[in-house]
């Protein structure tokens, strides 16, 4: 059974940084692309970024480009989303997702506020 658990969210001031983690189990982690999405209150879920199985290939949505960085450690089935220069509009629940599946984590809240 696929299981994804996000952590690392919190309250941060504009310009600050957070690192989110997604720990996975129940599938061959090192063979799969992992995706991140976010959903702000009253808005649709938005694509943030994905990272390929080896970690070499990544792709970022417009909102993340230049500020967010993905990495993964296949030895411990974990993907990291480093978020820098956070803005008020980055406030959302952040989810990780196994590609080509309906498997999502429970999400972690990121709040950027003064």
C-alpha positions in Angstrom: 0.0 0.0 0.0 1.4 3.4 -1.0 2.0 5.7 1.8 3.3 9.3 1.6 3.9 11.5 4.6 4.8 15.2 4.4 6.4 17.2 7.1 8.3 20.4 7.6 5.6 23.0 7.2 5.2 25.9 9.6 4.9 29.7 10.0 7.6 31.8 8.4 8.0 35.5 7.5 8.3 36.7 4.0 11.8 36.1 2.6 12.3 33.1 4.9 12.9 29.5 4.1 11.4 26.1 4.8 12.4 22.6 3.9 9.5 20.1 3.4 10.0 16.4 3.4 8.0 13.6 1.9 8.7 10.1 3.2 7.3 7.3 1.1 6.7 3.6 1.4 4.8 0.8 -0.3 6.4 1.0 -3.7 9.8 0.9 -5.4 10.7 4.5 -4.4 14.0 4.7 -6.4 12.1 3.9 -9.6 9.4 6.6 -9.3 8.9 10.3 -10.0 7.5 12.2 -7.1 5.5 15.4 -7.5 4.6 18.3 -5.2 1.4 20.3 -5.4 -0.1 22.9 -3.2 -3.5 24.2 -2.5 -4.3 27.6 -1.1 -7.6 28.4 0.6 -10.4 28.8 -2.0 -8.1 27.9 -4.9 -7.5 24.8 -7.0 -4.6 22.5 -6.3 -1.6 23.8 -8.2 1.5 22.0 -9.5 4.7 23.0 -7.8 7.5 20.6 -9.1 8.6 17.1 -9.8 11.7 15.1 -9.4 12.7 12.0 -11.4 13.7 8.7 -10.0 17.5 9.3 -9.8 17.1 13.0 -8.7 18.9 14.2 -11.8 15.8 15.4 -13.6 13.6 18.1 -12.0 10.9 20.4 -13.3 9.4 23.4 -11.6 6.2 25.3 -12.0 6.3 29.0 -12.6 5.6 29.8 -9.0 8.6 27.7 -7.8 11.1 28.4 -10.5 14.2 30.1 -9.1 13.1 29.8 -5.4 12.4 26.2 -4.8 14.7 23.2 -5.1 14.0 19.5 -5.1 16.3 16.8 -3.9 15.8 13.1 -3.0 17.6 10.5 -0.9 16.6 7.1 -2.3 18.4 5.4 0.6 15.7 6.6 3.0 12.8 7.0 0.6 12.6 10.8 1.1 12.1 13.7 -1.2 12.9 17.3 0.0 11.5 20.5 -1.2 13.7 23.4 -0.2 11.7 26.7 -0.4 13.6 30.0 -0.2 12.5 33.6 -0.4 9.0 32.7 0.6 6.2 35.0 -0.3 2.8 35.6 1.2 1.2 33.9 -1.8 3.2 30.7 -1.1 0.8 30.1 1.8 -0.9 26.8 1.1 -1.1 23.1 2.1 1.7 21.3 0.3 1.2 17.7 -0.9 3.5 15.2 -2.4 2.2 12.7 -4.9 3.3 9.5 -6.5 3.3 10.1 -10.3 0.8 8.2 -12.4 -1.3 7.3 -9.3 -4.0 8.7 -7.1 -1.7 8.4 -4.0 -1.3 11.6 -2.1 0.1 12.5 1.3 -2.0 14.2 3.9 -0.3 17.5 3.3 1.7 20.0 5.4 0.6 23.6 6.1 2.9 26.4 5.0 2.0 29.8 6.2 3.9 32.9 5.2 2.9 35.9 7.2 4.3 39.0 8.8 
